[in-house]
Structure formats: C-alpha cells, structure tokens
C-alpha cells in the first residue's frame, strides 16, 4: 500500500532546504526526508514547487541544487523590490500565440508531455530565408536603433558598448544573474562591480556569478573590434563565454569552458536534452555556423537565444551564455545592447519552456522584442549624455598605448620634444598635434593604479616615476 504523504510535505521540503545556504541537492533532501516520501515523489514535488516559484534551481544535471524562493524569504524588503524588481507584467504584451504557450507551460509538470531534443527544429531553419522575427518586426527594431547606428556609422565595431560600458556592466550583470535566481539587488551589484564591496549576507556563489558576468561582458566589449581580434559568433568565443561565466561555479571544474560530456536534466521542465557527446559537439558547430550566416543582427541575436539553451551544449550556465552571446551582433553593429533589465524571471522561464517543450518561439519572441525596446530607449539616452568620443583617440588608440608603454619602459622623460620624436609613422600628419596632446594628457593622469591599461607592470611604472622625479 502506498505511503500516505504528510499534508505539510512542501513546508518540510523548504524547511530542510533552508539548512543549505548554497542550495540542497536531491540526494541531501532525500536523506533527510526518506521516511516521509520516496525520491521520485520528492522530485515531482520539487518540480511543482519550481513552477509555482516557491523554489528555484541553481545548476543543471548532477550539479542541480534547490533553494527557497527569495520572494518568500525576504518579504520585508518591499521598498527595495519596487526599485530592483520591476514588474514587467505592467507593460509586457503577449501575442495570442504567446498566450497559448503560456497556458501550456503553466500546467503542472506531470500534465505536460515529456519530450527530447528534436533535430528538425534546427534543420527546418535556413539562415536568411527562415525568420523567427518577421520582417515588419525587424524593421521596427531597426527604426528604434537607427539614431545610434547613423551616429556611429564610421566608428569601429564596439564603440557604442564601450561608451556605456560602466553602466552596461552593472545592468547586464545584475539582470542576467537575477534571471538565475540571484538575490543581489542592483545597488549591491553596483557596489560590487564599482568598489569591490561584497553584499552582507549573500552567498559566495551569488557574488561569483555577478563577477563572472562582469568579466565576460568586458571580454566581449573590449575585444570586439580590436585589430586582429577573433571575438565574434564562432565556437571559440561561445566557449570562452562559458569559461568566464562558469568560473568557480561548476561542480566539476574541468567542465568549465568545455562542451558537455554527460547527460543533464532541466529543473521544472519535461524536456530532456540530447546526451551523446559527439552529437552535442556536432550540433554545437552547426548552431554557431548557422548563426554566423544570418545577416540581420536582431534575427541573429534571437536565434542564439533560442538554440544555444535548447541544445544545452554545456553542463550548466547555458542560458547565461546565450544571453551574452545574443549581445554579440549588437556590439558588432554599434547597436544598443540588450541588458534584460526589465525582464521578469517568470516570463523568461516560461518563454524558454515554450522552446524546450513545444519548439515554439512566440512567447520568448514577445519578451525579446519588448526587452530590446526598453534597453534601446535606456542606452540611447545614456549615450546622449556622454561627452562625444575623440575620433583621433579612437583611430590611434593602439599607437597611443604603445607610445606610452615604450617611453615608460625606456625611462625617457615624457616631454613634448620626446613625444614628437616618437610619434609612430602610422599617425597621419594632420593628426599629429592632437595625438601629442592626447599623449601629454595621458601622462599627466598616469599613476600606479591605471598604468595596467597600457600593459605596464607596477615595478616598471615605479622605476620610471622615480627616475623622472630625480631628473625634475
């Protein structure tokens, strides 16, 4: 006769979960609650609690852990929630197709049909012929971004993102981490990124997640457009993003920056990703190759948001990788980045469940379009408040950096005569006086804290500073 389940089983599960600040595994929960419910029953209850947003998950596969929802843990932080957890439902418009998807994925997990990876979902897509974003929708998004695109038409790739980098680091790191259940507030995130202040009472894994986002975003923004650089929509860049984003967060450190070699499951979903390593590697190459062939940056971005998580090429952190990879086309084309700042976790999860379980993109597309509209409005306004970039500095940034490093390492005095003698031949005659002015300004502002920008070690800068102080 089946064991009768206690009426307060859900409360006992969440109470046991609270004993594990970094989240409890199914094994840990089952050891404590084995006399109340079987392992299979616990898995079903955890799946239902996840759908109900009473529990959220961290990690995937063998590293999957469960934590109580922060919404029920900290009800006193109402004022902070108004600022840091914007209610996207107030303006998020869902299409009729999206509503159908919502109705399906909001059913309890046991009522949804288990599915596995469907190769035809990818095979039916032909770059520049198939389109997840209809032409009218792409035109609408291009119109939104047109002012910035026209203003930066002659600027190097990545200029827009570099101009707003400080703001983007905070917004995207916070918003993307929040979609994974991270409880850092935006203010906490700003203090961590800007000043290195770890928020009191926060789990070390949450802090690591924020810092990993910062490193990955800096990698994209600083490397895209660099002379001779290879950062873009290619396997190496996607794998590098995983290495940055998963650093210190993977149960098996060797899986950081490496394609998946074992099966995984997705908490709260009936979708089972493909398991064969050779097939994963093959499909990963196809997904990235197809994405690189897409001409329209918006379609390209959305394709990556759909197919990278659907394939689950890594043991964990797949959705985070897809959100940053989705920004590569925008950075390359000097369009507003997509920060996900106003995206609710529930809406994002439901959009992804529509992809996982139905191979339908309409709900995720509704969210993508509105999220980009919000990001575009925000960052175009932010950039308009900035001082216009110096075109000479942009054009000769490598030569300027090289000149400063060379003078410091040689021990020479950074006066006008020395600088004039060492201006590289690649600097046009018409730009030389402005180039020298920029170099003088850089030396005037140079100190031990920022010398690293020019590839200088602290001892190199200290030796140059001491020598020139003696010559003064």
C-alpha positions in Angstrom: 0.0 0.0 0.0 1.5 3.4 -1.0 2.8 5.5 1.9 0.4 8.4 2.8 2.2 11.7 2.3 2.1 14.3 5.1 -0.1 17.3 4.4 2.8 19.7 5.2 5.3 17.9 2.9 6.0 21.1 0.9 6.8 23.1 4.0 9.1 20.3 5.3 10.9 20.3 2.0 11.5 24.0 2.0 12.5 23.9 5.7 15.1 21.3 5.0 16.3 23.3 2.0 16.9 26.3 4.3 19.7 24.3 6.0 21.8 24.6 2.9 22.8 28.2 2.1 24.2 27.1 -1.3 21.2 25.1 -2.2 20.3 21.4 -1.4 20.7 18.5 -3.9 18.1 15.9 -4.3 20.3 13.4 -2.5 20.6 15.7 0.5 16.9 16.3 0.6 16.1 12.6 0.2 18.4 11.6 3.0 16.6 13.9 5.4 13.1 13.1 4.2 13.3 9.5 3.1 10.8 8.4 5.9 8.2 10.9 4.5 8.4 10.4 0.7 10.3 8.5 -1.9 12.9 10.0 -4.1 10.6 10.1 -7.1 7.9 11.8 -5.0 10.4 14.4 -3.9 11.4 15.1 -7.5 7.8 15.6 -8.5 7.1 18.0 -5.6 10.3 20.0 -6.3 9.3 20.3 -9.9 5.9 21.6 -9.0 7.3 24.0 -6.4 9.7 25.3 -9.0 6.9 26.0 -11.4 5.0 27.7 -8.6 8.1 29.9 -7.9 8.3 28.8 -4.3 11.6 27.1 -5.2 14.3 27.9 -7.7 17.2 25.9 -9.1 20.9 26.5 -9.4 22.9 24.4 -11.8 21.9 21.5 -14.0 22.4 17.7 -14.2 24.4 16.3 -11.3 25.0 19.8 -10.0 21.3 20.7 -9.8 20.5 22.3 -6.4 17.3 23.7 -4.9 16.8 26.9 -2.9 13.7 28.5 -1.4 12.5 31.4 -3.5 13.9 34.8 -2.2 10.4 36.2 -2.7 9.2 34.2 0.3 12.4 34.5 2.3 12.6 38.3 2.4 9.1 39.8 2.4 10.2 42.8 4.4 12.2 44.3 1.5 9.2 45.8 -0.2 10.8 49.1 -0.9 13.9 47.6 -2.5 11.7 45.3 -4.6 9.9 48.2 -6.1 13.2 49.6 -7.3 15.1 46.4 -8.1 12.4 44.0 -9.3 10.4 46.0 -11.9 7.1 44.4 -12.7 7.3 43.7 -16.4 3.7 42.4 -16.4 2.5 46.0 -16.3 3.6 46.6 -19.8 4.6 43.2 -21.3 2.2 42.5 -24.1 1.8 38.8 -25.0 0.7 37.8 -28.5 -2.2 35.3 -28.9 0.4 32.7 -29.9 2.4 33.5 -26.8 -0.8 33.2 -24.6 -1.3 29.6 -26.0 2.3 28.8 -24.9 1.7 30.3 -21.5 -1.4 28.2 -20.9 0.5 25.1 -21.7 3.7 25.6 -19.7 1.8 26.9 -16.7 0.2 23.4 -16.3 1.7 21.2 -13.5 4.7 19.3 -14.8 3.0 16.0 -14.6 0.4 17.1 -17.1 3.0 18.1 -19.8 4.2 15.6 -22.3 7.9 14.6 -21.8 10.0 15.4 -24.9 13.5 15.0 -26.1 15.8 17.0 -28.4 14.1 17.4 -31.9 16.8 17.8 -34.6 14.1 19.0 -37.1 13.6 22.2 -35.1 17.1 23.3 -36.2 17.0 21.6 -39.6 13.9 23.5 -40.6 15.8 26.8 -40.2 17.6 28.3 -43.2 19.7 31.4 -42.5 18.4 34.5 -44.3 15.3 32.6 -45.6 13.6 31.4 -42.4 13.0 34.1 -39.8 11.8 33.9 -36.3 11.4 37.7 -36.3 9.0 38.7 -39.1 10.3 41.5 -41.5 7.9 44.1 -40.0 9.2 43.4 -36.5 12.8 43.6 -37.6 12.1 46.9 -39.3 10.6 48.2 -36.1 13.7 47.2 -34.1 16.0 48.8 -36.7 14.0 52.0 -36.5 14.5 52.1 -32.8 18.2 51.8 -33.1 18.6 53.9 -36.2 19.8 57.2 -34.5 22.7 55.5 -32.8 23.5 53.4 -35.8 23.7 56.5 -38.0 25.8 58.5 -35.5 28.3 55.7 -35.2 28.3 54.6 -38.9 32.0 55.3 -39.3 33.1 54.2 -35.8 34.9 50.9 -35.1 32.8 48.0 -34.0 32.1 48.0 -30.3 32.2 51.8 -29.9 28.6 52.1 -28.6 29.1 49.4 -26.0 32.5 50.8 -24.9 30.9 54.3 -24.5 28.3 52.9 -22.0 30.5 50.1 -20.6 30.3 51.1 -16.9 26.5 51.2 -17.0 26.2 48.0 -19.0 28.4 46.1 -16.7 26.1 46.8 -13.8 22.8 46.4 -15.6 23.6 43.2 -17.5 25.5 41.5 -14.7 22.6 42.2 -12.3 19.7 41.4 -14.7 21.2 38.2 -16.1 22.1 36.9 -12.7 18.7 37.7 -11.4 17.2 35.5 -14.1 19.1 32.7 -12.5 17.6 33.4 -9.0 20.5 35.5 -7.8 19.3 37.8 -4.9 21.8 40.6 -5.3 20.0 43.9 -5.6 21.0 46.3 -8.4 22.6 48.6 -5.8 24.5 45.7 -4.3 25.7 44.8 -7.8 26.9 48.3 -8.4 28.9 48.4 -5.2 30.4 45.0 -6.0 31.4 45.9 -9.6 32.4 49.5 -8.9 34.1 49.2 -5.5 34.6 45.5 -4.9 32.2 45.6 -1.9 30.6 42.2 -1.3 27.0 42.5 -0.1 26.4 41.3 3.5 24.6 38.1 4.0 24.9 37.0 0.3 26.1 33.5 -0.7 29.6 33.4 -2.2 28.2 31.7 -5.3 25.9 34.7 -5.9 28.9 37.0 -5.7 30.9 34.8 -8.0 28.1 34.8 -10.5 28.0 38.6 -10.7 31.8 38.9 -11.0 31.8 36.2 -13.7 29.3 38.3 -15.7 31.4 41.4 -15.4 34.5 39.5 -16.7 32.6 38.0 -19.6 31.0 41.4 -20.6 34.4 43.1 -20.5 35.8 40.4 -22.7 33.2 40.9 -25.4 33.1 44.7 -25.3 36.9 45.2 -25.2 37.8 42.5 -27.8 35.1 43.1 -30.4 36.5 45.4 -33.0 40.1 45.0 -31.8 42.6 44.9 -34.7 43.4 41.2 -35.5 40.8 40.1 -32.9 38.8 36.9 -33.4 35.9 37.6 -31.0 32.5 37.1 -32.7 30.0 34.5 -33.5 32.3 31.5 -33.6 32.8 28.4 -31.4 35.9 29.8 -29.7 34.0 32.9 -28.5 31.0 31.0 -27.2 33.2 28.5 -25.3 35.2 31.4 -23.9 32.0 33.0 -22.6 31.2 29.7 -20.9 34.7 29.7 -19.3 34.2 33.2 -17.9 30.6 32.7 -16.8 31.1 29.3 -15.2 34.4 30.1 -13.4 34.1 28.7 -9.8 30.5 27.6 -10.2 30.8 24.2 -11.8 30.8 21.0 -9.6 33.5 19.6 -11.9 36.0 22.4 -12.5 37.2 20.6 -15.7 33.8 21.2 -17.3 34.4 25.0 -17.3 34.9 26.1 -20.9 34.2 22.6 -22.3 31.4 21.1 -24.2 29.1 18.7 -22.3 30.1 15.0 -21.9 27.3 13.7 -19.8 23.5 13.9 -19.7 21.7 16.8 -18.0 18.2 17.5 -16.9 16.4 20.8 -16.7 14.7 21.6 -13.4 10.9 22.2 -13.8 10.8 21.0 -17.4 9.8 17.8 -19.1 12.4 18.4 -21.8 15.4 16.0 -21.9 18.4 17.4 -23.9 20.5 15.2 -26.1 23.1 13.2 -24.3 25.7 11.8 -26.8 28.9 14.0 -26.6 29.8 13.5 -30.3 26.3 14.6 -31.3 26.4 17.6 -29.0 29.7 18.8 -30.5 28.4 18.3 -34.0 25.2 20.2 -33.3 27.0 23.0 -31.5 29.2 23.6 -34.5 26.1 23.7 -36.7 24.2 26.1 -34.5 27.1 28.6 -34.3 27.8 28.3 -38.0 24.2 28.9 -38.9 24.1 31.9 -36.5 27.2 33.4 -38.1 25.5 33.2 -41.6 22.5 35.3 -40.5 22.7 38.8 -41.9 20.2 40.7 -39.7 21.6 41.4 -36.2 18.3 41.1 -34.5 17.4 37.7 -36.1 21.0 36.6 -35.3 20.7 37.6 -31.7 17.3 35.9 -31.2 18.5 32.7 -33.0 21.3 32.4 -30.4 18.9 33.0 -27.5 16.7 30.1 -28.8 19.1 27.4 -30.0 22.0 27.6 -27.5 19.8 26.8 -24.5 17.8 24.3 -26.5 20.9 22.3 -27.3 22.4 22.7 -23.8 25.9 22.3 -25.1 27.4 22.8 -21.6 26.8 21.1 -18.3 25.4 24.3 -16.8 25.3 28.1 -17.5 23.8 27.6 -20.9 21.1 30.4 -20.6 23.7 32.9 -19.3 26.0 32.1 -22.2 23.1 32.6 -24.6 22.1 36.0 -23.1 25.6 37.3 -23.5 26.1 35.7 -26.9 22.9 37.4 -28.0 24.6 40.7 -27.5 27.5 40.0 -29.9 25.6 41.2 -33.0 24.6 44.4 -31.2 28.1 45.1 -30.1 29.5 44.4 -33.6 27.0 46.7 -35.3 27.1 49.5 -32.7 23.5 48.9 -31.7 22.1 49.3 -28.3 23.0 46.2 -26.2 20.3 44.0 -24.6 20.5 44.2 -20.8 17.4 42.2 -19.8 17.0 44.8 -17.1 13.2 44.8 -17.1 12.7 41.0 -17.8 10.9 39.1 -15.1 12.3 35.7 -14.2 8.9 34.0 -14.5 8.3 35.4 -18.0 11.8 34.4 -19.2 11.4 30.8 -17.8 8.0 30.4 -19.5 9.4 31.7 -22.8 12.3 29.1 -22.6 9.9 26.3 -21.6 7.9 27.1 -24.8 11.2 26.5 -26.8 12.2 23.4 -24.8 8.9 21.6 -24.7 7.0 22.9 -27.8 9.7 24.2 -30.1 7.7 27.4 -30.3 9.4 30.7 -30.1 6.5 33.2 -30.0 6.4 33.8 -26.2 10.2 34.2 -26.0 10.0 36.5 -29.1 7.4 38.7 -27.4 9.7 39.1 -24.4 12.8 39.7 -26.6 11.2 42.5 -28.6 9.9 44.3 -25.5 13.1 43.8 -23.6 15.1 45.2 -26.6 12.8 48.2 -26.9 13.4 49.0 -23.2 17.2 48.6 -23.5 17.3 50.7 -26.6 15.4 53.6 -25.0 17.6 53.4 -22.0 21.1 53.2 -23.6 20.4 55.7 -26.4 19.5 58.2 -23.7 22.6 57.3 -21.6 24.9 57.7 -24.5 23.5 61.1 -25.5 24.5 62.4 -22.1 28.2 61.4 -22.6 30.9 63.6 -24.0 31.3 62.7 -27.7 34.3 60.4 -28.3 37.5 61.8 -29.6 37.9 60.5 -33.1 41.7 60.8 -33.1 41.8 58.8 -29.8 39.6 56.1 -31.3 41.6 55.9 -34.5 45.0 55.7 -32.9 44.2 54.0 -29.5 46.8 51.2 -30.2 49.5 53.6 -31.2 48.9 55.9 -28.2 49.0 52.9 -25.8 52.2 51.6 -27.4 53.9 55.0 -27.3 53.2 55.5 -23.5 54.4 52.0 -22.7 57.6 52.5 -24.8 58.5 55.8 -23.1 57.9 54.4 -19.6 60.0 51.3 -20.3 62.8 53.3 -21.8 62.9 55.6 -18.8 62.6 58.7 -21.0 61.1 61.9 -19.9 57.5 62.5 -21.2 58.0 66.0 -22.6 56.7 67.4 -25.8 60.0 67.0 -27.6 60.4 63.3 -26.7 56.8 62.6 -27.7 57.1 64.4 -31.0 60.2 62.4 -31.9 58.5 59.1 -31.1 55.1 59.6 -32.8 54.6 56.5 -34.9 54.6 56.8 -38.7 51.1 55.4 -38.9 49.8 58.6 -37.4 48.7 61.0 -40.2 50.5 64.3 -40.3 47.2 66.2 -39.9 46.5 64.3 -36.7 50.0 64.5 -35.1 49.5 67.6 -32.9 46.2 66.2 -31.5 48.0 62.9 -30.9 50.7 64.6 -28.9 48.1 66.5 -26.9 46.4 63.2 -26.0 49.7 61.6 -25.0 50.6 64.5 -22.7 47.2 64.2 -21.1 47.6 60.5 -20.6 51.0 61.0 -18.9 49.6 63.8 -16.7 46.9 61.4 -15.5 49.1 58.3 -15.3 49.5 56.6 -11.9 50.2 53.2 -10.4 46.5 52.3 -10.4 45.8 52.8 -14.1 49.2 52.0 -15.6 48.0 48.5 -16.2 45.8 49.9 -19.1 49.0 50.3 -21.1 50.3 46.8 -20.2 52.8 48.3 -17.6 53.7 46.3 -14.5 53.7 48.3 -11.2 57.5 47.9 -10.9 58.0 49.3 -14.4 55.9 52.4 -13.7 57.5 52.9 -10.2 61.1 52.8 -11.8 60.1 55.3 -14.5 58.4 57.6 -11.9 61.5 57.5 -9.6 63.9 58.2 -12.4 61.9 61.2 -13.7 61.4 62.5 -10.2 65.2 62.6 -9.9 65.5 64.4 -13.3 62.9 67.0 -12.4 
